[in-house]
Amino acid sequence: MSSYRHFALFVALAFIWGSLFVFIKIGLPYVPPVLFAALRHDLAAVLTLAYAAAVSEQWRPRSRADWWLVGLGATFFVGLYNAFLFVGQGDVTSSIAAILTATNPILAAMFAWVLIPAERLSKTGVVGLFLGFVGVGLVANPDLSGPLGAETVGAGLVILSTACLAFGSVLVQRASGDLSTAGFVGWSNLLGAGLLHVVSLGLPSESLSAVDLTGEALFAIVYLAVVGSGLSAIIYFHLLHALGAVEINLVSYAAPIFTAVLGWLLLAETLSPLSVLGFLTIFAGFALVKNDELRAEARKLSWQSLGRS
């Protein structure tokens, strides 16, 4: 890290990302999952669009390219990701969801390998992909001797949500537009919330009458919107600009630690040794996939430390 301030923001972002899975779990007993995600992004859209209008001149989509960019964000980053994640978390612990979501950088590298010719994986990277999938198998630990259980299906949905997020990030990387980052986040939240409401309306298991708006449910919605979608986005893009994509990806691997602690404190959740082994295997896969970038980052940090000495 280039400074104590960046380190503090890194830890804060890891805490926020880790806590989101816990607060999703807290709210799910009171609100149907897809509707829960939609309500979160309704509020998030208001906050992030207001922020975009305040800090950016190019916060409104003006061209077909801008709207295409927003459509990608709304579909993959908000709609599909949250729908599958919130439904999947109904059957897995918050810690398992956080660990499985940590495969995002590995899956993004896989999709980029296929879709972006300049980002071909080395043999080491291919081994890293394999290790990542082995780690997923250890965490999900499916029982293949009979019908798939609820936990296995839930884990599969969380992985599917992460694949949507990773695939969307590659598509956004390939797209172009003049829309500001803040505007992209705000409009993606708004259109993504609308998409989630449409999906919720089409599900017979979901309705407003099923909502029990307790204090816990309301707090979970507000926390996920204000802290999870608002504050975390500001911190994320600040760190992305200051540190780069490699270091910011490491947040995905710090977040499950906070999820495990908060899940234990607030939900009495525990992690099995096999899940911990799976998490370490996923991280090892990430290290191999990003081997060249991590080496370059280590050299840069060593030169910086020598310069300060």
C-alpha atoms as a printed R data frame, in Angstrom:
    type eleno elety resid chain resno       x       y       z
1   ATOM     1    CA   MET     A     1   0.000   0.000   0.000
2   ATOM     2    CA   SER     A     2   1.312   3.445  -0.825
3   ATOM     3    CA   SER     A     3   0.152   5.007   2.441
4   ATOM     4    CA   TYR     A     4  -1.513   4.327   5.772
5   ATOM     5    CA   ARG     A     5  -4.627   6.071   4.413
6   ATOM     6    CA   HIS     A     6  -4.871   3.667   1.508
7   ATOM     7    CA   PHE     A     7  -4.353   0.751   3.863
8   ATOM     8    CA   ALA     A     8  -7.142   2.011   6.134
9   ATOM     9    CA   LEU     A     9  -9.472   2.383   3.139
10  ATOM    10    CA   PHE     A    10  -8.509  -1.103   1.934
11  ATOM    11    CA   VAL     A    11  -9.437  -2.592   5.319
12  ATOM    12    CA   ALA     A    12 -12.651  -0.548   5.422
13  ATOM    13    CA   LEU     A    13 -13.666  -1.784   1.974
14  ATOM    14    CA   ALA     A    14 -12.876  -5.398   2.887
15  ATOM    15    CA   PHE     A    15 -15.001  -5.018   6.035
16  ATOM    16    CA   ILE     A    16 -17.909  -3.523   4.075
17  ATOM    17    CA   TRP     A    17 -17.800  -6.169   1.363
18  ATOM    18    CA   GLY     A    18 -17.542  -8.912   3.959
19  ATOM    19    CA   SER     A    19 -20.425  -7.517   6.009
20  ATOM    20    CA   LEU     A    20 -22.801  -7.383   3.025
21  ATOM    21    CA   PHE     A    21 -23.247 -11.159   2.969
22  ATOM    22    CA   VAL     A    22 -24.139 -11.110   6.670
23  ATOM    23    CA   PHE     A    23 -26.757  -8.382   6.258
24  ATOM    24    CA   ILE     A    24 -28.255 -10.146   3.238
25  ATOM    25    CA   LYS     A    25 -28.642 -13.202   5.457
26  ATOM    26    CA   ILE     A    26 -30.186 -11.081   8.231
27  ATOM    27    CA   GLY     A    27 -32.824  -9.610   5.922
28  ATOM    28    CA   LEU     A    28 -33.803 -12.725   3.961
29  ATOM    29    CA   PRO     A    29 -36.244 -14.165   6.547
30  ATOM    30    CA   TYR     A    30 -38.353 -11.003   6.277
31  ATOM    31    CA   VAL     A    31 -38.291 -10.105   2.551
32  ATOM    32    CA   PRO     A    32 -38.471 -12.361  -0.552
33  ATOM    33    CA   PRO     A    33 -34.938 -12.506  -2.013
34  ATOM    34    CA   VAL     A    34 -35.323 -10.844  -5.425
35  ATOM    35    CA   LEU     A    35 -37.648  -8.173  -4.012
36  ATOM    36    CA   PHE     A    36 -35.112  -7.642  -1.208
37  ATOM    37    CA   ALA     A    37 -32.396  -7.012  -3.803
38  ATOM    38    CA   ALA     A    38 -34.709  -4.675  -5.751
39  ATOM    39    CA   LEU     A    39 -35.553  -2.583  -2.683
40  ATOM    40    CA   ARG     A    40 -31.860  -2.308  -1.855
41  ATOM    41    CA   HIS     A    41 -31.083  -0.922  -5.297
42  ATOM    42    CA   ASP     A    42 -34.111   1.396  -5.334
43  ATOM    43    CA   LEU     A    43 -32.556   3.281  -2.444
44  ATOM    44    CA   ALA     A    44 -29.031   2.851  -3.806
45  ATOM    45    CA   ALA     A    45 -30.101   4.384  -7.127
46  ATOM    46    CA   VAL     A    46 -31.391   7.545  -5.434
47  ATOM    47    CA   LEU     A    47 -28.184   7.947  -3.437
48  ATOM    48    CA   THR     A    48 -25.703   7.159  -6.215
49  ATOM    49    CA   LEU     A    49 -27.474   9.272  -8.844
50  ATOM    50    CA   ALA     A    50 -27.572  12.225  -6.444
51  ATOM    51    CA   TYR     A    51 -23.852  11.741  -5.792
52  ATOM    52    CA   ALA     A    52 -23.122  11.489  -9.529
53  ATOM    53    CA   ALA     A    53 -25.019  14.686 -10.279
54  ATOM    54    CA   ALA     A    54 -23.088  16.489  -7.530
55  ATOM    55    CA   VAL     A    55 -19.566  15.408  -8.513
56  ATOM    56    CA   SER     A    56 -19.675  14.850 -12.276
57  ATOM    57    CA   GLU     A    57 -20.687  16.824 -15.344
58  ATOM    58    CA   GLN     A    58 -21.102  13.762 -17.568
59  ATOM    59    CA   TRP     A    59 -23.407  11.835 -15.270
60  ATOM    60    CA   ARG     A    60 -26.305  11.404 -17.714
61  ATOM    61    CA   PRO     A    61 -26.157   8.952 -20.649
62  ATOM    62    CA   ARG     A    62 -26.112  10.924 -23.897
63  ATOM    63    CA   SER     A    63 -25.146   8.424 -26.566
64  ATOM    64    CA   ARG     A    64 -25.994   4.907 -27.656
65  ATOM    65    CA   ALA     A    65 -22.598   3.802 -26.306
66  ATOM    66    CA   ASP     A    66 -23.430   5.294 -22.884
67  ATOM    67    CA   TRP     A    67 -26.773   3.494 -22.753
68  ATOM    68    CA   TRP     A    68 -25.140   0.228 -23.838
69  ATOM    69    CA   LEU     A    69 -22.655   0.599 -20.988
70  ATOM    70    CA   VAL     A    70 -25.452   1.272 -18.491
71  ATOM    71    CA   GLY     A    71 -27.433  -1.671 -19.878
72  ATOM    72    CA   LEU     A    72 -24.490  -3.986 -19.256
73  ATOM    73    CA   GLY     A    73 -24.096  -2.712 -15.694
74  ATOM    74    CA   ALA     A    74 -27.809  -2.946 -14.953
75  ATOM    75    CA   THR     A    75 -28.089  -6.470 -16.369
76  ATOM    76    CA   PHE     A    76 -24.928  -8.124 -15.062
77  ATOM    77    CA   PHE     A    77 -23.681  -6.065 -12.078
78  ATOM    78    CA   VAL     A    78 -27.093  -5.413 -10.530
79  ATOM    79    CA   GLY     A    79 -29.845  -7.589 -12.014
80  ATOM    80    CA   LEU     A    80 -28.420 -11.061 -12.597
81  ATOM    81    CA   TYR     A    81 -25.716 -10.868  -9.919
82  ATOM    82    CA   ASN     A    82 -28.088  -9.842  -7.138
83  ATOM    83    CA   ALA     A    83 -30.984 -12.084  -8.175
84  ATOM    84    CA   PHE     A    84 -28.864 -15.238  -8.114
85  ATOM    85    CA   LEU     A    85 -26.875 -14.167  -5.035
86  ATOM    86    CA   PHE     A    86 -29.878 -13.295  -2.854
87  ATOM    87    CA   VAL     A    87 -31.731 -16.482  -3.818
88  ATOM    88    CA   GLY     A    88 -28.613 -18.614  -3.335
89  ATOM    89    CA   GLN     A    89 -27.839 -17.140   0.070
90  ATOM    90    CA   GLY     A    90 -31.095 -18.516   1.370
91  ATOM    91    CA   ASP     A    91 -29.466 -21.955   1.506
92  ATOM    92    CA   VAL     A    92 -25.790 -21.254   2.319
93  ATOM    93    CA   THR     A    93 -24.075 -19.401   5.135
94  ATOM    94    CA   SER     A    94 -22.820 -15.874   4.617
95  ATOM    95    CA   SER     A    95 -19.204 -17.093   4.867
96  ATOM    96    CA   ILE     A    96 -19.657 -19.689   2.131
97  ATOM    97    CA   ALA     A    97 -21.261 -17.041  -0.105
98  ATOM    98    CA   ALA     A    98 -18.332 -14.665   0.503
99  ATOM    99    CA   ILE     A    99 -15.750 -17.350  -0.280
100 ATOM   100    CA   LEU     A   100 -17.493 -18.414  -3.489
101 ATOM   101    CA   THR     A   101 -17.836 -14.779  -4.589
102 ATOM   102    CA   ALA     A   102 -14.068 -14.424  -4.143
103 ATOM   103    CA   THR     A   103 -13.710 -16.418  -7.370
104 ATOM   104    CA   ASN     A   104 -14.744 -13.280  -9.289
105 ATOM   105    CA   PRO     A   105 -11.185 -12.290 -10.370
106 ATOM   106    CA   ILE     A   106 -10.471 -15.877 -11.477
107 ATOM   107    CA   LEU     A   107 -13.696 -16.136 -13.494
108 ATOM   108    CA   ALA     A   108 -13.082 -12.684 -15.006
109 ATOM   109    CA   ALA     A   109  -9.636 -13.836 -16.136
110 ATOM   110    CA   MET     A   110 -11.212 -16.920 -17.717
111 ATOM   111    CA   PHE     A   111 -13.802 -14.885 -19.639
112 ATOM   112    CA   ALA     A   112 -11.166 -12.349 -20.696
113 ATOM   113    CA   TRP     A   113  -9.010 -15.228 -21.940
114 ATOM   114    CA   VAL     A   114 -11.832 -16.195 -24.305
115 ATOM   115    CA   LEU     A   115 -13.150 -12.752 -25.295
116 ATOM   116    CA   ILE     A   116 -10.072 -10.488 -25.277
117 ATOM   117    CA   PRO     A   117  -7.207 -11.816 -27.450
118 ATOM   118    CA   ALA     A   118  -4.618  -9.601 -25.735
119 ATOM   119    CA   GLU     A   119  -5.308 -11.221 -22.354
120 ATOM   120    CA   ARG     A   120  -4.294 -14.813 -23.020
121 ATOM   121    CA   LEU     A   121  -3.508 -16.903 -19.961
122 ATOM   122    CA   SER     A   122  -0.105 -18.503 -19.523
123 ATOM   123    CA   LYS     A   123   0.285 -22.141 -18.564
124 ATOM   124    CA   THR     A   124   0.629 -20.990 -14.957
125 ATOM   125    CA   GLY     A   125  -2.634 -19.063 -15.286
126 ATOM   126    CA   VAL     A   126  -4.421 -22.146 -16.626
127 ATOM   127    CA   VAL     A   127  -3.219 -24.100 -13.588
128 ATOM   128    CA   GLY     A   128  -4.555 -21.238 -11.451
129 ATOM   129    CA   LEU     A   129  -7.973 -21.532 -13.085
130 ATOM   130    CA   PHE     A   130  -7.991 -25.245 -12.345
131 ATOM   131    CA   LEU     A   131  -7.035 -24.631  -8.708
132 ATOM   132    CA   GLY     A   132  -9.804 -22.050  -8.398
133 ATOM   133    CA   PHE     A   133 -12.398 -24.580  -9.519
134 ATOM   134    CA   VAL     A   134 -10.961 -27.202  -7.171
135 ATOM   135    CA   GLY     A   135 -11.370 -24.689  -4.346
136 ATOM   136    CA   VAL     A   136 -14.988 -24.098  -5.340
137 ATOM   137    CA   GLY     A   137 -15.598 -27.851  -5.198
138 ATOM   138    CA   LEU     A   138 -14.099 -28.027  -1.707
139 ATOM   139    CA   VAL     A   139 -16.240 -25.137  -0.459
140 ATOM   140    CA   ALA     A   140 -19.484 -26.311  -2.090
141 ATOM   141    CA   ASN     A   141 -18.709 -29.964  -1.174
142 ATOM   142    CA   PRO     A   142 -21.606 -31.384  -3.231
143 ATOM   143    CA   ASP     A   143 -23.039 -34.781  -2.380
144 ATOM   144    CA   LEU     A   144 -23.130 -36.541  -5.753
145 ATOM   145    CA   SER     A   145 -24.566 -39.793  -4.432
146 ATOM   146    CA   GLY     A   146 -28.176 -38.623  -4.710
147 ATOM   147    CA   PRO     A   147 -30.375 -35.624  -5.618
148 ATOM   148    CA   LEU     A   148 -28.716 -32.263  -5.145
149 ATOM   149    CA   GLY     A   149 -29.416 -30.798  -1.715
150 ATOM   150    CA   ALA     A   150 -30.492 -27.227  -0.987
151 ATOM   151    CA   GLU     A   151 -26.982 -26.185   0.089
152 ATOM   152    CA   THR     A   152 -25.457 -27.457  -3.149
153 ATOM   153    CA   VAL     A   153 -28.078 -25.646  -5.238
154 ATOM   154    CA   GLY     A   154 -27.565 -22.492  -3.182
155 ATOM   155    CA   ALA     A   155 -23.803 -22.665  -3.675
156 ATOM   156    CA   GLY     A   156 -24.358 -23.181  -7.408
157 ATOM   157    CA   LEU     A   157 -26.535 -20.059  -7.578
158 ATOM   158    CA   VAL     A   158 -23.879 -18.006  -5.769
159 ATOM   159    CA   ILE     A   159 -21.252 -19.209  -8.248
160 ATOM   160    CA   LEU     A   160 -23.640 -18.366 -11.100
161 ATOM   161    CA   SER     A   161 -24.102 -14.857  -9.662
162 ATOM   162    CA   THR     A   162 -20.332 -14.419  -9.522
163 ATOM   163    CA   ALA     A   163 -19.969 -15.665 -13.103
164 ATOM   164    CA   CYS     A   164 -22.499 -13.014 -14.200
165 ATOM   165    CA   LEU     A   165 -20.492 -10.343 -12.370
166 ATOM   166    CA   ALA     A   166 -17.215 -11.515 -13.911
167 ATOM   167    CA   PHE     A   167 -18.667 -11.835 -17.424
168 ATOM   168    CA   GLY     A   168 -20.216  -8.382 -17.131
169 ATOM   169    CA   SER     A   169 -16.895  -6.857 -16.050
170 ATOM   170    CA   VAL     A   170 -15.232  -8.211 -19.198
171 ATOM   171    CA   LEU     A   171 -18.039  -6.881 -21.417
172 ATOM   172    CA   VAL     A   172 -17.784  -3.464 -19.745
173 ATOM   173    CA   GLN     A   173 -14.009  -3.537 -20.267
174 ATOM   174    CA   ARG     A   174 -14.620  -4.024 -23.993
175 ATOM   175    CA   ALA     A   175 -17.290  -1.302 -24.190
176 ATOM   176    CA   SER     A   176 -16.745   2.429 -24.547
177 ATOM   177    CA   GLY     A   177 -18.634   5.564 -23.606
178 ATOM   178    CA   ASP     A   178 -18.291   9.071 -22.214
179 ATOM   179    CA   LEU     A   179 -20.360   8.464 -19.082
180 ATOM   180    CA   SER     A   180 -18.582   9.166 -15.784
181 ATOM   181    CA   THR     A   181 -17.941   6.290 -13.397
182 ATOM   182    CA   ALA     A   182 -20.329   7.789 -10.840
183 ATOM   183    CA   GLY     A   183 -23.012   8.161 -13.494
184 ATOM   184    CA   PHE     A   184 -22.473   4.572 -14.645
185 ATOM   185    CA   VAL     A   185 -22.955   3.290 -11.085
186 ATOM   186    CA   GLY     A   186 -26.061   5.417 -10.484
187 ATOM   187    CA   TRP     A   187 -27.878   4.562 -13.723
188 ATOM   188    CA   SER     A   188 -26.908   0.894 -13.425
189 ATOM   189    CA   ASN     A   189 -28.504   0.857  -9.973
190 ATOM   190    CA   LEU     A   190 -31.677   2.512 -11.280
191 ATOM   191    CA   LEU     A   191 -32.223   0.272 -14.313
192 ATOM   192    CA   GLY     A   192 -30.985  -2.794 -12.450
193 ATOM   193    CA   ALA     A   193 -33.518  -2.187  -9.679
194 ATOM   194    CA   GLY     A   194 -36.260  -2.022 -12.311
195 ATOM   195    CA   LEU     A   195 -35.077  -5.309 -13.806
196 ATOM   196    CA   LEU     A   196 -35.119  -6.942 -10.354
197 ATOM   197    CA   HIS     A   197 -38.684  -5.708  -9.750
198 ATOM   198    CA   VAL     A   198 -39.781  -7.223 -13.073
199 ATOM   199    CA   VAL     A   199 -38.209 -10.569 -12.143
200 ATOM   200    CA   SER     A   200 -39.765 -10.428  -8.670
201 ATOM   201    CA   LEU     A   201 -43.216  -9.750 -10.105
202 ATOM   202    CA   GLY     A   202 -42.852 -12.800 -12.354
203 ATOM   203    CA   LEU     A   203 -42.074 -15.152  -9.468
204 ATOM   204    CA   PRO     A   204 -45.134 -16.728  -7.797
205 ATOM   205    CA   SER     A   205 -43.207 -17.058  -4.533
206 ATOM   206    CA   GLU     A   206 -42.678 -13.297  -4.240
207 ATOM   207    CA   SER     A   207 -45.120 -10.533  -3.343
208 ATOM   208    CA   LEU     A   208 -45.334  -7.384  -1.241
209 ATOM   209    CA   SER     A   209 -47.686  -9.191   1.118
210 ATOM   210    CA   ALA     A   210 -44.800 -11.513   2.023
211 ATOM   211    CA   VAL     A   211 -42.710  -8.593   3.305
212 ATOM   212    CA   ASP     A   212 -42.384  -8.318   7.073
213 ATOM   213    CA   LEU     A   213 -40.712  -4.912   7.442
214 ATOM   214    CA   THR     A   214 -39.202  -5.409  10.878
215 ATOM   215    CA   GLY     A   215 -36.463  -3.221  12.290
216 ATOM   216    CA   GLU     A   216 -33.895  -5.845  11.276
217 ATOM   217    CA   ALA     A   217 -35.191  -5.983   7.698
218 ATOM   218    CA   LEU     A   218 -35.279  -2.189   7.351
219 ATOM   219    CA   PHE     A   219 -31.795  -1.826   8.778
220 ATOM   220    CA   ALA     A   220 -30.480  -4.505   6.395
221 ATOM   221    CA   ILE     A   221 -31.986  -2.727   3.354
222 ATOM   222    CA   VAL     A   222 -30.621   0.673   4.410
223 ATOM   223    CA   TYR     A   223 -27.189  -0.737   5.256
224 ATOM   224    CA   LEU     A   224 -26.897  -2.612   1.966
225 ATOM   225    CA   ALA     A   225 -27.940   0.489  -0.007
226 ATOM   226    CA   VAL     A   226 -26.109   3.270   1.853
227 ATOM   227    CA   VAL     A   227 -22.947   1.448   2.928
228 ATOM   228    CA   GLY     A   228 -22.884  -1.469   0.498
229 ATOM   229    CA   SER     A   229 -23.792   0.334  -2.734
230 ATOM   230    CA   GLY     A   230 -22.983   3.947  -1.862
231 ATOM   231    CA   LEU     A   231 -19.981   4.272   0.426
232 ATOM   232    CA   SER     A   232 -18.242   1.137  -0.853
233 ATOM   233    CA   ALA     A   233 -18.466   2.351  -4.477
234 ATOM   234    CA   ILE     A   234 -16.783   5.640  -3.560
235 ATOM   235    CA   ILE     A   235 -13.985   3.837  -1.685
236 ATOM   236    CA   TYR     A   236 -13.608   1.197  -4.413
237 ATOM   237    CA   PHE     A   237 -13.122   3.624  -7.282
238 ATOM   238    CA   HIS     A   238 -10.777   5.812  -5.203
239 ATOM   239    CA   LEU     A   239  -8.590   2.780  -4.446
240 ATOM   240    CA   LEU     A   240  -8.837   1.496  -8.022
241 ATOM   241    CA   HIS     A   241  -7.416   4.799  -9.235
242 ATOM   242    CA   ALA     A   242  -4.762   4.944  -6.493
243 ATOM   243    CA   LEU     A   243  -3.653   1.312  -6.330
244 ATOM   244    CA   GLY     A   244  -4.685  -0.409  -9.545
245 ATOM   245    CA   ALA     A   245  -6.744  -3.497 -10.327
246 ATOM   246    CA   VAL     A   246  -4.353  -6.098  -8.893
247 ATOM   247    CA   GLU     A   247  -4.260  -4.748  -5.348
248 ATOM   248    CA   ILE     A   248  -7.962  -3.941  -5.318
249 ATOM   249    CA   ASN     A   249  -8.712  -7.566  -6.293
250 ATOM   250    CA   LEU     A   250  -7.112  -8.616  -3.017
251 ATOM   251    CA   VAL     A   251 -10.102  -7.086  -1.216
252 ATOM   252    CA   SER     A   252 -12.127 -10.075  -2.448
253 ATOM   253    CA   TYR     A   253  -9.861 -12.335  -0.401
254 ATOM   254    CA   ALA     A   254  -9.796 -10.182   2.721
255 ATOM   255    CA   ALA     A   255 -13.596  -9.796   2.775
256 ATOM   256    CA   PRO     A   256 -14.426 -13.443   3.712
257 ATOM   257    CA   ILE     A   257 -12.360 -13.056   6.879
258 ATOM   258    CA   PHE     A   258 -14.663 -10.274   8.065
259 ATOM   259    CA   THR     A   259 -17.697 -12.255   6.897
260 ATOM   260    CA   ALA     A   260 -16.621 -15.238   9.001
261 ATOM   261    CA   VAL     A   261 -16.127 -13.090  12.118
262 ATOM   262    CA   LEU     A   262 -19.402 -11.172  11.714
263 ATOM   263    CA   GLY     A   263 -21.306 -14.333  10.766
264 ATOM   264    CA   TRP     A   264 -20.051 -15.984  13.952
265 ATOM   265    CA   LEU     A   265 -20.882 -12.952  16.125
266 ATOM   266    CA   LEU     A   266 -24.299 -12.095  14.662
267 ATOM   267    CA   LEU     A   267 -25.586 -15.371  13.198
268 ATOM   268    CA   ALA     A   268 -23.685 -18.055  15.132
269 ATOM   269    CA   GLU     A   269 -22.319 -19.392  11.836
270 ATOM   270    CA   THR     A   270 -19.224 -21.580  11.660
271 ATOM   271    CA   LEU     A   271 -16.790 -22.545   8.904
272 ATOM   272    CA   SER     A   272 -15.749 -26.134   8.326
273 ATOM   273    CA   PRO     A   273 -12.044 -26.969   7.857
274 ATOM   274    CA   LEU     A   274 -12.886 -28.077   4.305
275 ATOM   275    CA   SER     A   275 -14.302 -24.629   3.518
276 ATOM   276    CA   VAL     A   276 -11.162 -22.962   4.872
277 ATOM   277    CA   LEU     A   277  -9.035 -25.282   2.710
278 ATOM   278    CA   GLY     A   278 -11.226 -24.409  -0.273
279 ATOM   279    CA   PHE     A   279 -10.757 -20.694   0.388
280 ATOM   280    CA   LEU     A   280  -6.972 -21.089   0.532
281 ATOM   281    CA   THR     A   281  -7.057 -23.110  -2.688
282 ATOM   282    CA   ILE     A   282  -9.100 -20.394  -4.436
283 ATOM   283    CA   PHE     A   283  -6.605 -17.769  -3.264
284 ATOM   284    CA   ALA     A   284  -3.718 -19.901  -4.540
285 ATOM   285    CA   GLY     A   285  -5.498 -20.088  -7.897
286 ATOM   286    CA   PHE     A   286  -5.832 -16.308  -7.953
287 ATOM   287    CA   ALA     A   287  -2.107 -15.927  -7.171
288 ATOM   288    CA   LEU     A   288  -1.223 -18.139 -10.141
289 ATOM   289    CA   VAL     A   289  -3.679 -16.445 -12.509
290 ATOM   290    CA   LYS     A   290  -2.314 -13.025 -11.528
291 ATOM   291    CA   ASN     A   291   1.277 -14.224 -11.112
292 ATOM   292    CA   ASP     A   292   2.886 -11.689 -13.468
293 ATOM   293    CA   GLU     A   293   0.884  -8.756 -12.135
294 ATOM   294    CA   LEU     A   294   1.576  -9.681  -8.502
295 ATOM   295    CA   ARG     A   295   5.309  -9.938  -9.226
296 ATOM   296    CA   ALA     A   296   5.283  -6.546 -10.919
297 ATOM   297    CA   GLU     A   297   3.381  -5.069  -7.985
298 ATOM   298    CA   ALA     A   298   5.857  -6.592  -5.505
299 ATOM   299    CA   ARG     A   299   8.770  -5.079  -7.440
300 ATOM   300    CA   LYS     A   300   7.069  -1.699  -7.464
301 ATOM   301    CA   LEU     A   301   6.448  -1.809  -3.728
302 ATOM   302    CA   SER     A   302  10.059  -2.867  -3.042
303 ATOM   303    CA   TRP     A   303  11.371   0.051  -5.093
304 ATOM   304    CA   GLN     A   304   9.036   2.405  -3.227
305 ATOM   305    CA   SER     A   305  10.262   1.128   0.129
306 ATOM   306    CA   LEU     A   306  13.897   1.523  -0.995
307 ATOM   307    CA   GLY     A   307  13.144   5.060  -2.099
308 ATOM   308    CA   ARG     A   308  11.782   5.946   1.337
309 ATOM   309    CA   SER     A   309  14.743   4.390   3.195
